[in-house]
Every structure is written in structure tokens, then in C-alpha cells.
Amino acid sequence: MHPHPVSPATAEHYSWGDNCDGWHLVKDAKLSVIREQMPPGTAEVLHYHERAQQFFFVLAGEAVMEVGGQQVKLSEREGLHVLPGVRHRIRNASKQPVQFLVISEPPSRGDRVAVETGDIHR
């Protein structure tokens, strides 16, 4: 295997929610690293994961994380660790797009329990 750089230009892309985008930077059986972008005014649905722990890290812009009923504002170069079983969602309440990484161990796909309806992915 030859190491090679990965970026949104080369990674598998998917769309979710209301014009939100994601790129699978690492898609492994034990680890997932996704770069996501959310336009202003968008949000995911409140949910939790039974097994996966996640780390959200803002690359550009500003996001609000609802975690365990609390609102936490994340600015550029700030992150938040979310443990399994903790209800959470990310939203972009700003007027600019937000770009962030979501690191999940193990991967969260198939491990998501929606607390509300109208769900999207992850």
C-alpha cells in the first residue's frame, strides 16, 4: 500500500440534510473521519449513538453543539468530545458556512438513534 494524501477533492462525497455536504476522509471498520460543511441556518436532528464516541472539531466558521441538553458554542479550532449515549446535534446559527471534522470510533453509521423525526444521516 502506498500512502497518499486525502482531501475533499479526492474523498468520497455525500449530501445530507438541507444542502449539507460530507466527505469520508477515513472510512475504516474501526475509525471514521468525516469533513462536513453546513450552510447558515442548518441543523441536524437530535440523536445519540449506542456505541460510537465522537469528536467534533471546527475548521472554519462557528457551530453550536447541543450536548446533553446544554448549548456549547464552538469557534474555529475548537472541538468537543461526545460520549456514547449522550444526546447531541450540531447546528449552524451563524451567517457563514461552518466546516468541521467528525471523528467517530467505532464508525457511527448504523449506530444512530434519532430522538426526533426528520433525520438525515451519520
Secondary structure, 3 states (H helix, E strand, C coil): CCCCCCCCCCCEEEEECCCEEEEEEEECCCCEEEEEEECCCCECCCEEECCCEEEEEEEECCEEEEECCEEEEECCCCEEEECCCCCEEEECCCCCCEEEEEEEECCCCCCEEECCCCCCCC
